[in-house]
Amino acid sequence: MQLETKYLSTKEAGRYLGFSHKTLEAWRTTGTGPEYVKLQNGHVRYSRSQLEEWIHTTPTRRAA
């Protein structure tokens, strides 16, 4: 049995959400996107439960 990872790297979170890791990096600089944690070693991690919450609470926007 494989254990499910609770925290994901930026690349893993991007794959999980269907966005590139560069998009998540850009969102971090603008203060948008899902919540994340920055570890003491500088690595960024996303909580799987926070990603799920973000998916369900982010309004859909239509392209102009």
C-alpha positions in Angstrom: 0.0 0.0 0.0 1.3 3.4 -1.0 0.9 6.3 1.5 -0.6 9.5 0.2 1.7 12.5 0.5 0.1 15.3 2.6 2.4 18.0 1.3 3.4 18.6 -2.4 6.2 20.4 -4.0 5.5 23.2 -6.5 5.8 20.8 -9.4 3.6 18.2 -7.8 1.0 20.8 -6.9 1.0 22.1 -10.4 0.4 18.6 -11.8 -2.3 18.0 -9.2 -4.1 21.3 -10.2 -3.4 21.1 -13.9 -1.2 24.2 -14.0 2.5 24.5 -14.7 4.8 25.0 -11.7 5.8 28.4 -13.3 2.1 29.5 -12.9 2.2 28.6 -9.2 5.5 30.5 -8.8 4.0 33.6 -10.6 0.9 33.4 -8.3 3.1 33.4 -5.2 4.8 36.6 -6.3 1.5 38.3 -6.8 -0.2 36.9 -3.7 -2.8 34.9 -5.6 -3.3 31.2 -5.9 -3.4 28.5 -3.3 -1.8 28.9 0.2 1.6 27.5 0.6 4.3 27.0 3.3 7.9 28.1 2.9 10.2 25.9 4.8 13.4 27.0 6.6 15.5 25.5 3.7 13.6 27.7 1.2 11.5 24.9 -0.3 7.9 25.6 -0.9 5.2 23.0 0.0 1.5 23.0 -0.7 -1.0 21.1 1.6 -3.2 18.7 -0.4 -6.2 19.7 1.7 -5.5 23.4 1.1 -5.3 22.7 -2.7 -8.7 21.0 -2.5 -10.2 23.9 -0.6 -8.8 26.4 -3.1 -10.2 24.4 -6.0 -13.7 24.5 -4.5 -13.7 28.1 -3.3 -12.0 29.9 -6.3 -14.6 31.5 -8.6 -14.6 30.6 -12.2 -13.7 33.5 -14.6 -14.5 33.6 -18.2 -12.1 34.9 -20.8 -13.0 38.2 -22.4 
